Amino acid sequence: MNKASIKISWRILCLLAFVAMCYGAETGQRVPADEPRPTDYKAKAAYLYNFARFVEWPEDAFDGPQAPFIIGILGEDPFGQAFDSVRGKTVKGRTLIIKKIDDVRESTSCQILFIGALERGKRQTILKALQHGSVLTAGDTEGFAKAGGVVNFVVTDKSVGFEVNVDAAQRKRLKFSSRILNIAVIVHDAAKPEGE
């Protein structure tokens, strides 16, 4: 087996372990082998919950020591009941709240903001409005991470993976655990055309 095959095998193994963690002991649920596969949004919800656990935010990303940890969903909510098993749990000593957001101005109190596909036409406006804070922006549309979003979910071969834009994360002072970065596709900001 060559080095490239070993590296790919290691990434797949890490991804499977992380997903198993998302669905299993970390969310307090067991998924029997004969159960149908979770939906894409169930997988994305599990990832978002684990980002809350394995990413470090600066202290000023919270309104105070007792402030909750907020995962916001901007626009239409595609998750349904996918977050039900983690609502009200504690993340880093803070109560986890899942909140529907109708206007990007409401999202500055969030630590994670999921921006759905229906918001694609407003993507640059939304990302620009959040550029100075420490909100981890997540989406699932092509080019989201390279456009300045922090995390972009990608579905390939019936599995959900994700990209992490390390430039955007650094600007927002977010520190990703190596457990996440080892299974992510690392991307950078798209190069801007000359003159911009």
C-alpha positions in Angstrom: 0.0 0.0 0.0 1.5 3.4 -1.0 1.6 6.5 1.2 -1.3 8.1 -0.7 -3.5 5.1 0.0 -2.6 5.0 3.6 -3.4 8.8 4.0 -6.8 8.3 2.3 -7.5 5.2 4.4 -6.6 7.1 7.6 -8.9 10.0 6.6 -11.8 7.6 6.0 -11.2 5.9 9.3 -11.1 9.2 11.1 -14.3 10.4 9.4 -16.1 7.1 10.3 -14.9 7.5 13.9 -16.1 11.1 14.1 -19.5 10.3 12.6 -19.9 7.3 15.0 -19.1 9.7 17.9 -21.7 12.1 16.6 -24.5 9.5 16.5 -23.4 7.4 19.4 -22.2 8.0 22.9 -21.6 11.7 22.5 -25.3 12.5 21.9 -26.5 9.9 24.3 -28.0 7.7 21.6 -27.2 4.3 20.2 -27.7 3.6 16.5 -28.3 -0.1 15.9 -26.7 -1.5 12.8 -30.1 -2.4 11.2 -31.5 1.1 11.6 -31.7 3.2 8.4 -29.0 5.8 7.8 -29.6 9.2 9.3 -30.6 11.9 6.9 -28.1 14.4 5.6 -29.4 17.1 8.0 -29.2 14.7 11.0 -25.6 14.2 10.1 -25.1 18.0 9.7 -26.8 18.7 13.1 -24.5 16.1 14.7 -21.4 17.8 13.2 -22.6 21.3 14.3 -23.1 20.0 17.9 -19.6 18.5 17.8 -18.1 21.7 16.4 -19.6 23.4 19.5 -17.6 20.9 21.6 -14.3 20.9 19.7 -13.8 24.5 18.6 -12.6 27.2 20.9 -14.2 30.7 20.8 -12.7 33.8 22.3 -14.3 35.0 25.5 -15.8 38.1 23.9 -17.9 35.8 21.6 -20.2 35.5 24.6 -22.4 38.1 26.3 -21.1 37.0 29.7 -20.0 33.9 31.7 -23.6 32.7 32.1 -24.6 33.3 28.4 -25.8 30.3 26.5 -24.1 28.7 23.6 -26.3 29.4 20.5 -26.5 27.6 17.3 -28.6 29.7 15.0 -30.3 28.7 11.8 -30.8 31.6 9.3 -33.8 31.4 7.1 -35.7 28.2 6.5 -35.0 25.5 9.0 -34.1 22.2 7.1 -33.2 20.3 10.3 -36.7 19.4 11.5 -36.2 17.3 14.7 -32.5 16.6 14.1 -31.4 18.7 17.1 -34.0 17.3 19.5 -31.5 15.0 21.2 -29.1 17.8 22.1 -31.4 20.7 22.9 -30.8 22.0 26.4 -27.5 20.0 26.8 -24.5 21.8 28.3 -21.5 22.7 26.0 -18.4 24.0 27.8 -20.5 24.9 30.8 -23.1 26.8 28.8 -26.7 25.7 28.0 -27.1 24.9 24.3 -29.8 26.7 22.5 -31.0 26.1 19.0 -32.5 29.3 17.6 -34.3 30.1 14.4 -32.9 33.4 13.0 -35.0 35.5 10.6 -32.5 38.4 10.1 -28.7 38.4 10.0 -28.7 41.3 12.5 -30.1 38.8 15.2 -27.2 36.4 14.6 -24.4 38.3 16.2 -25.2 36.6 19.6 -24.8 33.2 18.0 -21.6 31.2 18.2 -22.5 29.0 15.2 -24.8 30.2 12.4 -26.1 27.8 9.7 -26.9 29.6 6.5 -29.1 27.4 4.3 -29.2 27.0 0.6 -32.2 29.3 0.2 -30.0 32.2 1.4 -27.4 31.6 -1.3 -28.3 34.8 -3.2 -27.6 36.8 0.0 -24.5 34.8 0.9 -21.9 37.6 0.4 -24.1 40.2 2.2 -24.5 37.8 5.2 -20.8 36.9 5.4 -19.9 40.6 5.1 -22.3 41.5 8.0 -20.6 38.9 10.2 -17.0 39.5 9.1 -15.9 41.3 12.3 -17.3 38.9 14.9 -16.5 35.3 16.0 -19.5 33.6 14.6 -18.7 30.2 13.0 -20.6 30.4 9.8 -21.7 27.1 8.3 -23.4 26.3 5.0 -24.0 23.6 2.5 -23.8 25.3 -0.9 -21.0 25.0 -3.5 -18.2 27.4 -2.8 -19.5 28.6 0.6 -16.2 28.0 2.4 -14.0 29.5 -0.3 -16.3 32.6 -0.4 -15.4 33.2 3.3 -17.7 30.9 5.2 -15.9 28.9 7.9 -17.5 25.4 7.3 -19.2 24.0 4.3 -20.9 20.7 4.3 -20.5 18.5 1.2 -22.3 15.3 0.4 -20.4 12.7 -1.6 -21.1 9.0 -2.1 -24.1 9.2 0.2 -22.0 10.5 3.1 -21.6 14.0 4.6 -18.2 15.6 4.9 -17.1 19.1 5.4 -14.6 21.8 4.4 -13.0 24.2 6.8 -11.7 27.5 5.6 -8.7 28.0 7.8 -8.3 31.7 6.7 -11.8 32.5 7.8 -11.4 30.6 11.1 -8.2 32.5 11.8 -9.9 35.9 11.1 -12.7 35.0 13.5 -10.2 33.8 16.2 -11.7 30.3 16.2 -9.4 27.4 17.2 -10.3 24.1 15.6 -9.3 20.9 17.4 -7.0 18.6 15.4 -9.8 16.0 15.8 -11.9 18.1 13.4 -9.1 19.3 11.1 -7.9 15.7 10.6 -11.1 14.7 8.9 -11.9 18.0 7.2 -11.0 19.1 3.7 -8.9 22.3 4.3 -9.6 25.2 2.0 -8.6 28.8 1.8 -10.2 32.0 0.7 -10.8 32.1 -3.1 -8.2 34.3 -4.8 -9.7 37.7 -5.6 -9.3 39.0 -9.1 -6.7 41.7 -9.5 -7.9 45.2 -8.8 -10.2 44.2 -5.9 
